[in-house]
Structure formats: structure tokens, C-alpha cells
Amino acid sequence: MKKIIDFVRESFAELKKVSWPSREDVASQTVVVVVSLIIVSMLLTVIDFLSLEAISKIITLGM
């Protein structure tokens, strides 16, 4: 049990040494991630639609 308590104490001591980002940094990085996610999802939607159309045309030409 002593090892577990020592581990928890050492973990909290290490967490106090961490340099945490400010609230503003987290907010701005979150905006970047959300915008990037929207752009990538739109791009993948377009690629998916174009692939579907191309495959459909290839299949209808083959018949």
C-alpha cells in the first residue's frame, strides 16, 4: 500500500512541474482544430461524391 501512496504523491509532484497552456491558448487551438475538421470533412465529402459519380459512370458504360 505504501508503494501506491508514494506513486500518487510523486505523480502529483510531477504534475505541479507541468507548464499548462493558458485558457486563451487552449481556446485558439480548439478553434484551429474545429476549422480544420470542417475543412477536411468537406473535402472528403467532395471526394466521396466524385468517386461515386465516376464509379457509377464506369459501371453504366460497361453494361
Distance bins in CASP14 RR format, pairs under 12 A and 6 or more apart:
PFRMAT RR
TARGET T0000
AUTHOR 0000-0000-0000
RMODE 2
METHOD distances of the structure
MODEL  1
1 7 0 0 0 0 0 1 0 0 0 0 0
1 8 0 0 0 0 0 1 0 0 0 0 0
2 8 0 0 0 0 0 1 0 0 0 0 0
2 9 0 0 0 0 0 1 0 0 0 0 0
3 9 0 0 0 0 0 1 0 0 0 0 0
3 10 0 0 0 0 0 1 0 0 0 0 0
4 10 0 0 0 0 0 1 0 0 0 0 0
4 11 0 0 0 0 0 1 0 0 0 0 0
5 11 0 0 0 0 0 1 0 0 0 0 0
5 12 0 0 0 0 0 1 0 0 0 0 0
6 12 0 0 0 0 0 1 0 0 0 0 0
6 13 0 0 0 0 0 1 0 0 0 0 0
7 13 0 0 0 0 0 1 0 0 0 0 0
7 14 0 0 0 0 0 1 0 0 0 0 0
8 14 0 0 0 0 0 1 0 0 0 0 0
8 15 0 0 0 0 0 1 0 0 0 0 0
9 15 0 0 0 0 0 1 0 0 0 0 0
9 16 0 0 0 0 0 1 0 0 0 0 0
10 16 0 0 0 0 0 1 0 0 0 0 0
10 17 0 0 0 0 0 1 0 0 0 0 0
11 17 0 0 0 0 0 1 0 0 0 0 0
11 18 0 0 0 0 0 1 0 0 0 0 0
12 18 0 0 0 0 0 1 0 0 0 0 0
19 25 0 0 0 0 0 1 0 0 0 0 0
20 26 0 0 0 0 1 0 0 0 0 0 0
21 27 0 0 0 0 1 0 0 0 0 0 0
21 28 0 0 0 0 1 0 0 0 0 0 0
21 29 1 0 0 1 0 0 0 0 0 0 0
21 30 0 0 0 0 0 1 0 0 0 0 0
22 28 0 0 0 0 1 0 0 0 0 0 0
22 29 0 0 0 0 0 1 0 0 0 0 0
23 29 0 0 0 0 0 1 0 0 0 0 0
23 30 0 0 0 0 0 1 0 0 0 0 0
24 30 0 0 0 0 0 1 0 0 0 0 0
24 31 0 0 0 0 0 1 0 0 0 0 0
25 31 0 0 0 0 0 1 0 0 0 0 0
25 32 0 0 0 0 0 1 0 0 0 0 0
26 32 0 0 0 0 0 1 0 0 0 0 0
26 33 0 0 0 0 0 1 0 0 0 0 0
27 33 0 0 0 0 0 1 0 0 0 0 0
27 34 0 0 0 0 0 1 0 0 0 0 0
28 34 0 0 0 0 0 1 0 0 0 0 0
28 35 0 0 0 0 0 1 0 0 0 0 0
29 35 0 0 0 0 0 1 0 0 0 0 0
29 36 0 0 0 0 0 1 0 0 0 0 0
30 36 0 0 0 0 0 1 0 0 0 0 0
30 37 0 0 0 0 0 1 0 0 0 0 0
31 37 0 0 0 0 0 1 0 0 0 0 0
31 38 0 0 0 0 0 1 0 0 0 0 0
32 38 0 0 0 0 0 1 0 0 0 0 0
32 39 0 0 0 0 0 1 0 0 0 0 0
33 39 0 0 0 0 0 1 0 0 0 0 0
33 40 0 0 0 0 0 1 0 0 0 0 0
34 40 0 0 0 0 0 1 0 0 0 0 0
34 41 0 0 0 0 0 1 0 0 0 0 0
35 41 0 0 0 0 0 1 0 0 0 0 0
35 42 0 0 0 0 0 1 0 0 0 0 0
36 42 0 0 0 0 0 1 0 0 0 0 0
36 43 0 0 0 0 0 1 0 0 0 0 0
37 43 0 0 0 0 0 1 0 0 0 0 0
37 44 0 0 0 0 0 1 0 0 0 0 0
38 44 0 0 0 0 0 1 0 0 0 0 0
38 45 0 0 0 0 0 1 0 0 0 0 0
39 45 0 0 0 0 0 1 0 0 0 0 0
39 46 0 0 0 0 0 1 0 0 0 0 0
40 46 0 0 0 0 0 1 0 0 0 0 0
40 47 0 0 0 0 0 1 0 0 0 0 0
41 47 0 0 0 0 0 1 0 0 0 0 0
41 48 0 0 0 0 0 1 0 0 0 0 0
42 48 0 0 0 0 0 1 0 0 0 0 0
42 49 0 0 0 0 0 1 0 0 0 0 0
43 49 0 0 0 0 0 1 0 0 0 0 0
43 50 0 0 0 0 0 1 0 0 0 0 0
44 50 0 0 0 0 0 1 0 0 0 0 0
44 51 0 0 0 0 0 1 0 0 0 0 0
45 51 0 0 0 0 0 1 0 0 0 0 0
45 52 0 0 0 0 0 1 0 0 0 0 0
46 52 0 0 0 0 0 1 0 0 0 0 0
46 53 0 0 0 0 0 1 0 0 0 0 0
47 53 0 0 0 0 0 1 0 0 0 0 0
47 54 0 0 0 0 0 1 0 0 0 0 0
48 54 0 0 0 0 0 1 0 0 0 0 0
48 55 0 0 0 0 0 1 0 0 0 0 0
49 55 0 0 0 0 0 1 0 0 0 0 0
49 56 0 0 0 0 0 1 0 0 0 0 0
50 56 0 0 0 0 0 1 0 0 0 0 0
50 57 0 0 0 0 0 1 0 0 0 0 0
51 57 0 0 0 0 0 1 0 0 0 0 0
51 58 0 0 0 0 0 1 0 0 0 0 0
52 58 0 0 0 0 0 1 0 0 0 0 0
52 59 0 0 0 0 0 1 0 0 0 0 0
53 59 0 0 0 0 0 1 0 0 0 0 0
53 60 0 0 0 0 0 1 0 0 0 0 0
54 60 0 0 0 0 0 1 0 0 0 0 0
54 61 0 0 0 0 0 1 0 0 0 0 0
55 61 0 0 0 0 0 1 0 0 0 0 0
55 62 0 0 0 0 0 1 0 0 0 0 0
56 62 0 0 0 0 0 1 0 0 0 0 0
56 63 0 0 0 0 0 1 0 0 0 0 0
57 63 0 0 0 0 0 1 0 0 0 0 0
END
